[in-house]
């Protein structure tokens, strides 16, 4: 499940469960992964903090 919520006045936090989506968001929003979640030593989720100016592009990525 992908999630998106307001983090600060100018930033949003995105959680994705697919590395390919995290990589696309990194490129589009010019950001980096802020948190990696693990389950039994395997990466299972990624958080990214994005500027609100990239919000519409990121929404398209996580809706696919």
matplotlib code that plots the C-alpha trace (Angstrom):
import matplotlib.pyplot as plt

x = [0.0, 1.3, 0.6, 1.0, 0.5, 1.4, 4.6, 5.3, 3.8, 5.9, 6.7, 4.9, 6.0, 5.5, 5.6, 5.9, 6.3, 8.0, 11.7, 11.0, 8.4, 10.9, 13.5, 11.1, 10.1, 13.7, 14.4, 11.2, 11.2, 15.0, 15.1, 16.5, 15.0, 14.6, 13.7, 14.0, 11.8, 12.9, 11.2, 13.4, 16.4, 14.6, 13.7, 9.9, 9.1, 10.6, 9.8, 10.7, 10.1, 9.1, 8.5, 4.8, 5.7, 6.3, 3.0, 1.0, 3.9, 4.4, 0.6, 0.7, 3.7, 2.0, -1.4, 0.1]
y = [0.0, 3.4, 6.4, 10.1, 12.7, 16.3, 16.5, 20.2, 23.4, 22.8, 19.1, 15.8, 12.4, 9.4, 5.7, 3.1, -0.6, -1.0, 0.0, 1.0, 3.5, 4.9, 5.2, 7.1, 9.5, 10.1, 11.2, 13.2, 15.0, 15.4, 13.9, 10.8, 8.0, 9.1, 5.8, 2.1, -0.4, -4.0, -7.3, -10.3, -8.5, -7.7, -4.2, -3.9, -0.1, 3.3, 6.8, 9.9, 13.6, 15.6, 19.3, 20.1, 21.4, 17.7, 16.5, 15.9, 14.0, 11.8, 11.1, 9.8, 7.5, 6.0, 5.6, 3.1]
z = [0.0, -1.0, 1.3, 1.0, 3.7, 4.5, 6.5, 6.8, 5.3, 2.1, 2.2, 1.9, 3.0, 0.7, 1.7, -1.1, -1.1, -4.5, -5.0, -8.6, -7.4, -4.8, -7.5, -9.9, -7.1, -6.2, -9.8, -10.4, -7.0, -6.8, -3.3, -1.6, 0.5, 4.1, 5.7, 4.6, 6.4, 6.8, 7.5, 8.3, 6.8, 3.5, 2.3, 2.3, 2.2, 1.6, 2.8, 0.8, 1.7, -1.3, -2.0, -2.7, -6.2, -7.2, -5.6, -8.8, -10.5, -7.4, -7.1, -10.7, -9.8, -6.7, -8.4, -10.9]

ax = plt.figure().add_subplot(projection="3d")
ax.plot(x, y, z, "-o")
ax.set_aspect("equal")
plt.show()
